[in-house]
Amino acid sequence: MGKLVSVIIPVYNGEDYIQESVLSICNQTYDNIEIVIINDGSTDKTEKILDTLEKKDNRIKVFNRVNNGLIKTLNFGLDVANGDYIARMDADDICLPTRIEKQVNLLDSKPNLIACGAQFERFGSMSRISSLPLTSSYCKINLIFSTPFCHPLVLFRKNNFRYKLDYKYSEDYKFWCDLCSIGEFENLNEILLKYRTHNNQISIVNAKNQIRKQIEISKEMISKIDGIPNDIYPKQIEAYLNTSSFLNLDSGGKEIVKRNILYLLPFLFNKNILAIALIKTFKLSIKEWFLLILRILKWRNSNIKI
């Protein structure tokens, strides 16, 4: 029997999808699991559904609590989990049957690995297959700007870190930034989760707040590189692009930086769609692309308050 895995599933008013989500964990090929479900004060039929599921599978442990919000709920799950490994899962997603088994095998084979994820497929209101960075070095390059993981698809070793209340909407990004100090990250290059997209999910409802928090965390991460001061964010990006940390990256690392900055540009430049369209239209080399980015940064700098 392998190490015990605690699967933490927070849920609030999840009656539409919670049963399908939980059953996708119950049907995993890896059997040594406990399923910790924290019902965060749901007002719909979630509690009733969970009660039925708990009676059918003794690996399921349901905690019904008053509403405390996602971060406190996640931390409660970490506190009560008994596993050597912690798996995150959301109440509206679907795990493929071999997800836990393949992630456990990876962590078991690499003692220096603290967390691992995998690729995922979006379905519902949009469809797309992810292309998350694979190696630890690429994951940590990505971490400078955003999370390198799909949060409900991460398996990590139990530790003393907790999600921080001050980072609401991007608590997972901050958690990985803290966790990276004690180990390596990897993503398996195969789809192990179906990620449901719908108009009520937290990442869509709070998209603007999430981006603002993401930029705040990214500013903290950039400030740790080669003495870059905690300045206006575009100035920090410009400084980073002139450091040896960036200049010495291979083409794959620079491509990760490029992709992240391209994603953030509309939020930095008041949604200057023309600039984005130009970048996407012309097939620039990485060097030419960054020179253009620097010109845009300098051109718009006086109008940026982030």
Beta strands, then each sheet from edge to edge (+ up, - down):
strand 1: 5-11
strand 2: 33-40
strand 3: 60-65
strand 4: 85-88
strand 5: 94-95
strand 6: 113-124
strand 7: 128-129
strand 8: 155-157
strand 9: 184-197
sheet 1: 3+ 2+ 1+ 4+ 8- 6+ 7-
sheet 2: 3+ 2+ 1+ 4+ 8- 6+ 9+ 5-
end
